[in-house]
Amino acid sequence: MRAAIALGRLAALSAVSATASANRNDNGTDHAAKQLLQESMNWMDMYYDTEAGYLYNLDSKALLHDTRSSAWYSAGLLARNEGDDVEQASKIVENIIAGQHRNVSSQWYGDYQIYPEEPTVGTPQYPPVIYNSWDPNWRGFVGTTFILMLEEFPDLIPHDTQLRILESLHNATVGDSYRVGGVDSDNLYPSYSNPAIMRAFMSGWVGRRLNDSNMTTAGEAYAKDIVTLFDRADTLSEFNSGTYAGVSLYALTLWAKYLPQSSLMGQHGSIMIEKTWEKLGQLYNANLKNVAGPWDRSYGYDMNRYLSILALQIWTLVGKVEAPINAKPYTMGHKNDFAIGPLVAILAPFHNTLVPNNTLSALHTFPGTHTVSTSAFSPPWDTYPRNITAWISQNLTIGAESFSEKVIGGPAKNPSSFNPAVVQWSRKDGSVGWLTLYAQVEELQAVAGDSTLELEYPKGNKSSTFTFLVGTNSKTGKRDVASWSDVEGVQIGVNGTVDPMYSVAFAGYVGGAGETINDFEFWNFTYGMPVGSGETPRVKLSFNLQ
């Protein structure tokens, strides 16, 4: 009976393309979600340590193991249900629960180990460092995975294991309530979209399941703050991230699928998914297989070269061939996120029914040159909402956002992931060229126009610089770049108040003047101000495809 139920769910995955849209054309990938499940599981199978009941670390860290990817793998085992998959899934879950932090007085109470071999967090030899020796977001990643397993596969999970899962979820939810943005180095505000959405969901779901009204009320209250921020412009505060938009869509699917209409999350989950996909569809260029910038948090500059969770969701919508996914996903940058593939596949039959038809069409075929104008707001970091503009043509996209923030590098305070101005273009061999402004200031005025990008530092001075990271040329292009004329596929003109003389340096995998960022090599073009200048730093770039 259990096998029949699991096989029925697997069959539902195969039918996703039929339920998502009547006009869908996958070029042969009619079973896209099932394919994603199978490929991601086949890859993780190679890392599974049967004796330990954990996945080995996906970066091959000297045979250490990894907790979060093991949780995702266990959900995939239940969905696949072949051989001893169910037995191994329960083994993994029991191991993860056994390693949960249980000191009620610690900031990391209810969180899950990064890896089972690590020392005890909080000892003198292993001090607690948030997002290093412990990661508070793992309560959400692991906890929501446990909930998905209870919802989708209750007949496959032993009763005693289910009880321990519920106890673990209770502890994780209590521990997550310790999080207060700005206190003890924690940065969880409602504007930190992906963990905030998971937090609200866990509190609401666990509270209802365990009849804890305080927990339920707390989840609803937190959800209200998230919804209020979203409703301001129908945008996630953590805007346009290939990785974290994917996580937010995953978590919003949990809102919509597993919570009742009496819940604020049950009421708003579906519409927030729809509105988020509308924006993503407007920014997506099917010719380049990329979502145009700006990107609040990105782990790469070309979705065809780094693995994003959003690309996995696009895979289930249009098929692998049309999605921004390499034929061998595990060879891409940031490949470890391929481990969330089973969760995306399991939820696809429901989630994909919520994607608007105009977005589905845009994921298949570029609709023509257009502009996008919107905004996003991330208090307490933003002093006003970030104003976003994008100009998107067949083979050239330009996106930018104006902002005034209290930190450099966006709310994540990370200039390596915050990309407030981005340009991408198609090259003759079909590859994608790119340019991004490296974040160096707290305030920027940026406007994307017809083949132009205008940038200004309102509080800049004579020491200000504009630093542009430019992707390396294709395999057939020039290996050495000394000026703009050496950049493949596009002619770039630059004028403004900056000194027209600029420097060019290389950041490479094994050498150069700097190190790679997010595994991407690039050329660094930097402009300074003229000596003694009293003008506001301003630059305008123009682009003409070759």
FENNORNOR-V550336 format. One record per backbone hydrogen bond with DSSP energy under -1.0 kcal/mol. CO is the residue of the C=O (numbers start at 0). NH is the residue of the N-H. E is the energy in kcal/mol with one decimal. If there is no record, write none. Layout:
BEGIN
co->CO nh->NH e->E
co->CO nh->NH e->E
END
This chain:
BEGIN
co->0 nh->4 e->-2.1
co->1 nh->5 e->-2.5
co->2 nh->6 e->-2.6
co->3 nh->7 e->-1.9
co->4 nh->8 e->-1.8
co->5 nh->9 e->-2.3
co->6 nh->10 e->-2.3
co->7 nh->11 e->-1.6
co->8 nh->12 e->-1.5
co->9 nh->13 e->-1.4
co->12 nh->15 e->-1.6
co->14 nh->18 e->-1.5
co->15 nh->19 e->-2.3
co->20 nh->23 e->-1.1
co->25 nh->28 e->-1.3
co->27 nh->29 e->-1.2
co->30 nh->34 e->-2.5
co->31 nh->35 e->-2.5
co->32 nh->36 e->-2.5
co->33 nh->37 e->-2.7
co->34 nh->38 e->-3.0
co->35 nh->39 e->-2.5
co->36 nh->40 e->-2.2
co->37 nh->41 e->-2.7
co->38 nh->42 e->-1.9
co->39 nh->43 e->-2.2
co->40 nh->44 e->-2.6
co->43 nh->46 e->-1.7
co->46 nh->55 e->-3.1
co->48 nh->52 e->-2.6
co->48 nh->53 e->-1.1
co->53 nh->48 e->-2.5
co->54 nh->65 e->-2.0
co->56 nh->59 e->-2.2
co->59 nh->61 e->-1.9
co->60 nh->63 e->-1.7
co->63 nh->56 e->-3.3
co->66 nh->70 e->-1.9
co->67 nh->71 e->-2.0
co->68 nh->72 e->-2.3
co->69 nh->73 e->-2.1
co->70 nh->74 e->-1.6
co->71 nh->75 e->-1.7
co->72 nh->76 e->-2.2
co->73 nh->77 e->-1.7
co->74 nh->78 e->-1.9
co->75 nh->79 e->-2.4
co->76 nh->80 e->-3.1
co->81 nh->84 e->-2.2
co->83 nh->87 e->-2.4
co->84 nh->88 e->-2.5
co->85 nh->89 e->-2.1
co->86 nh->90 e->-1.9
co->87 nh->91 e->-2.5
co->88 nh->92 e->-2.4
co->89 nh->93 e->-2.5
co->90 nh->94 e->-2.1
co->91 nh->95 e->-2.5
co->92 nh->96 e->-2.5
co->93 nh->97 e->-2.1
co->94 nh->98 e->-1.2
co->96 nh->99 e->-1.6
co->100 nh->109 e->-2.5
co->101 nh->103 e->-1.0
co->102 nh->105 e->-2.0
co->105 nh->108 e->-1.5
co->107 nh->110 e->-2.0
co->110 nh->100 e->-2.6
co->113 nh->66 e->-1.9
co->114 nh->117 e->-1.5
co->119 nh->122 e->-1.5
co->125 nh->121 e->-2.3
co->128 nh->131 e->-2.2
co->128 nh->133 e->-1.3
co->133 nh->130 e->-2.4
co->134 nh->137 e->-1.9
co->135 nh->138 e->-1.3
co->136 nh->140 e->-2.2
co->137 nh->141 e->-2.4
co->138 nh->142 e->-2.1
co->139 nh->143 e->-2.5
co->140 nh->144 e->-1.1
co->141 nh->145 e->-2.2
co->142 nh->146 e->-2.0
co->143 nh->147 e->-2.5
co->144 nh->148 e->-2.1
co->145 nh->149 e->-2.2
co->146 nh->150 e->-2.5
co->147 nh->151 e->-2.8
co->148 nh->152 e->-2.4
co->152 nh->155 e->-1.7
co->157 nh->161 e->-2.3
co->158 nh->162 e->-2.0
co->159 nh->163 e->-1.9
co->160 nh->164 e->-2.4
co->161 nh->165 e->-2.4
co->162 nh->166 e->-2.1
co->163 nh->167 e->-2.6
co->164 nh->168 e->-2.8
co->165 nh->169 e->-2.2
co->166 nh->170 e->-2.2
co->167 nh->171 e->-2.6
co->168 nh->172 e->-2.4
co->169 nh->173 e->-2.3
co->170 nh->174 e->-2.6
co->171 nh->175 e->-2.3
co->172 nh->176 e->-1.2
co->174 nh->177 e->-1.5
co->175 nh->178 e->-1.4
co->179 nh->182 e->-2.3
co->182 nh->185 e->-1.9
co->185 nh->181 e->-3.1
co->186 nh->188 e->-1.0
co->187 nh->180 e->-1.0
co->188 nh->191 e->-2.1
co->190 nh->192 e->-1.8
co->191 nh->195 e->-2.0
co->192 nh->196 e->-2.7
co->193 nh->197 e->-1.6
co->194 nh->198 e->-2.6
co->195 nh->199 e->-2.4
co->196 nh->200 e->-2.0
co->197 nh->201 e->-2.7
co->198 nh->202 e->-2.3
co->199 nh->203 e->-2.3
co->200 nh->204 e->-3.2
co->201 nh->205 e->-2.8
co->202 nh->206 e->-1.8
co->203 nh->207 e->-1.6
co->204 nh->208 e->-2.6
co->205 nh->209 e->-2.6
co->206 nh->211 e->-2.6
co->211 nh->215 e->-2.2
co->212 nh->216 e->-2.8
co->213 nh->217 e->-2.2
co->214 nh->218 e->-2.1
co->215 nh->219 e->-2.1
co->216 nh->220 e->-2.4
co->217 nh->221 e->-2.3
co->218 nh->222 e->-2.3
co->219 nh->223 e->-2.0
co->220 nh->224 e->-1.3
co->221 nh->225 e->-1.7
co->222 nh->226 e->-3.0
co->223 nh->227 e->-2.5
co->224 nh->228 e->-1.9
co->225 nh->229 e->-2.2
co->226 nh->230 e->-3.0
co->229 nh->232 e->-1.2
co->229 nh->233 e->-1.8
co->229 nh->234 e->-1.2
co->236 nh->238 e->-1.7
co->238 nh->295 e->-1.8
co->240 nh->244 e->-2.4
co->241 nh->309 e->-2.7
co->242 nh->246 e->-1.4
co->243 nh->247 e->-2.5
co->244 nh->248 e->-2.5
co->245 nh->249 e->-2.0
co->246 nh->250 e->-2.7
co->247 nh->251 e->-2.8
co->248 nh->252 e->-1.8
co->249 nh->253 e->-1.3
co->250 nh->254 e->-1.8
co->251 nh->255 e->-2.5
co->252 nh->256 e->-2.6
co->253 nh->257 e->-2.2
co->254 nh->258 e->-1.2
co->259 nh->262 e->-1.8
co->262 nh->266 e->-1.9
co->263 nh->267 e->-1.9
co->264 nh->268 e->-2.3
co->267 nh->271 e->-2.3
co->268 nh->272 e->-2.0
co->269 nh->273 e->-2.4
co->270 nh->274 e->-2.7
co->271 nh->275 e->-2.2
co->272 nh->276 e->-2.4
co->273 nh->277 e->-1.8
co->274 nh->278 e->-1.8
co->275 nh->279 e->-2.3
co->276 nh->280 e->-2.9
co->277 nh->281 e->-1.8
co->278 nh->282 e->-1.8
co->279 nh->283 e->-1.3
co->282 nh->291 e->-2.9
co->284 nh->288 e->-1.7
co->284 nh->289 e->-1.4
co->289 nh->284 e->-2.8
co->294 nh->418 e->-2.9
co->301 nh->304 e->-2.5
co->301 nh->305 e->-1.2
co->304 nh->332 e->-2.7
co->307 nh->311 e->-1.2
co->308 nh->312 e->-1.7
co->309 nh->313 e->-2.3
co->310 nh->314 e->-2.2
co->311 nh->315 e->-1.5
co->313 nh->317 e->-2.7
co->314 nh->318 e->-2.0
co->322 nh->324 e->-2.4
co->327 nh->330 e->-2.4
co->328 nh->331 e->-1.8
co->332 nh->306 e->-3.6
co->333 nh->336 e->-1.5
co->334 nh->337 e->-2.5
co->335 nh->338 e->-1.9
co->336 nh->339 e->-1.6
co->337 nh->340 e->-1.7
co->339 nh->343 e->-1.9
co->340 nh->344 e->-2.6
co->341 nh->345 e->-2.6
co->342 nh->346 e->-2.0
co->343 nh->347 e->-1.1
co->346 nh->349 e->-1.0
co->346 nh->350 e->-2.9
co->347 nh->351 e->-2.7
co->349 nh->352 e->-1.1
co->350 nh->353 e->-1.9
co->355 nh->359 e->-2.2
co->356 nh->360 e->-2.4
co->357 nh->361 e->-1.8
co->358 nh->362 e->-2.1
co->360 nh->364 e->-3.0
co->369 nh->391 e->-2.9
co->371 nh->389 e->-2.1
co->373 nh->387 e->-3.0
co->375 nh->385 e->-3.0
co->377 nh->380 e->-1.3
co->377 nh->381 e->-1.8
co->380 nh->405 e->-1.7
co->385 nh->375 e->-1.6
co->386 nh->401 e->-2.6
co->387 nh->373 e->-2.2
co->388 nh->399 e->-2.8
co->389 nh->371 e->-2.5
co->390 nh->397 e->-2.7
co->391 nh->369 e->-2.2
co->394 nh->425 e->-2.2
co->395 nh->392 e->-2.9
co->396 nh->423 e->-2.3
co->397 nh->390 e->-3.1
co->398 nh->421 e->-2.9
co->399 nh->388 e->-2.7
co->401 nh->386 e->-1.5
co->402 nh->443 e->-2.5
co->403 nh->382 e->-3.2
co->408 nh->413 e->-2.2
co->409 nh->412 e->-2.8
co->413 nh->416 e->-1.7
co->413 nh->417 e->-1.9
co->416 nh->297 e->-1.7
co->418 nh->294 e->-2.1
co->419 nh->400 e->-1.9
co->420 nh->436 e->-2.3
co->421 nh->398 e->-2.6
co->422 nh->434 e->-2.5
co->423 nh->396 e->-2.6
co->424 nh->432 e->-2.9
co->426 nh->429 e->-2.5
co->430 nh->426 e->-2.7
co->432 nh->424 e->-2.2
co->433 nh->470 e->-2.4
co->434 nh->422 e->-2.9
co->435 nh->468 e->-2.8
co->441 nh->404 e->-3.3
co->443 nh->402 e->-2.2
co->444 nh->455 e->-2.0
co->446 nh->453 e->-2.5
co->448 nh->450 e->-1.0
co->448 nh->451 e->-1.0
co->450 nh->542 e->-2.5
co->451 nh->448 e->-2.6
co->452 nh->540 e->-2.9
co->453 nh->446 e->-2.2
co->454 nh->538 e->-2.6
co->455 nh->444 e->-2.7
co->456 nh->459 e->-1.8
co->460 nh->463 e->-2.0
co->465 nh->526 e->-2.6
co->466 nh->437 e->-3.0
co->467 nh->524 e->-2.8
co->468 nh->435 e->-2.3
co->469 nh->522 e->-3.1
co->473 nh->476 e->-1.1
co->482 nh->485 e->-1.7
co->483 nh->486 e->-1.7
co->488 nh->545 e->-1.7
co->490 nh->543 e->-2.1
co->492 nh->541 e->-2.3
co->494 nh->539 e->-3.2
co->502 nh->525 e->-2.0
co->504 nh->523 e->-3.6
co->505 nh->512 e->-2.2
co->505 nh->513 e->-1.2
co->506 nh->521 e->-1.8
co->510 nh->507 e->-1.5
co->513 nh->507 e->-1.0
co->516 nh->519 e->-2.0
co->519 nh->516 e->-1.7
co->521 nh->506 e->-2.6
co->522 nh->469 e->-2.6
co->523 nh->504 e->-1.7
co->524 nh->467 e->-3.2
co->525 nh->502 e->-2.0
co->526 nh->465 e->-2.4
co->527 nh->498 e->-2.8
co->529 nh->532 e->-2.2
co->536 nh->456 e->-2.3
co->537 nh->496 e->-1.7
co->538 nh->454 e->-2.9
co->539 nh->494 e->-1.9
co->540 nh->452 e->-2.3
co->541 nh->492 e->-2.3
co->543 nh->490 e->-3.4
END
